[in-house]
């Protein structure tokens, strides 16, 4: 892959991490604000709860789609690490094909439901649910692309470095 594309990819990944950190900071700030208002001032406010839930939803789906690397994903390492590299590659291909199929089959219904949710709004901030849940459609498309790439890498015999339990991001 050309170095220019690798540099752009690294820059985009760093910005995605920055956005994820900003979402976490917002969620933490409104959580503290909610505690202060409820227990110090004795005036519960609901919009802080809405923002916390929204940030959590977006953090999980956005983070999984754009920040979490394949080596950091949860897998059955006892089985995955105990087999040879060719068997591990077959496992990756099978899981990639299965996930591509499931996400692809569900994608039209997901998009239809997200578009339908424009009629509903959140209770306090009046944010349309289609905006709020649109991240799931982005997540599904990103997972299809990621699994396609991982499956191709496994077929070509690349990408699998094995399991190293001494490495920080080994997934164990």
Secondary structure, DSSP 4 states (H G I P E B T S, - for coil): --HHHHHHHHHHHHHHHHHHHHHHHHHHHHHHHHHIIIIIS----SHHHHHHHHHHHHHHHHHHHHT--GGGS---HHHHTTS-HHHHHHHHHHHHHHHHHHHHHHHHHHHHHHHHGGG-B-TTT--BHHHHHHHHHHHHHHHHHHHHHHHHHHHHT-S-----TTSTTS--
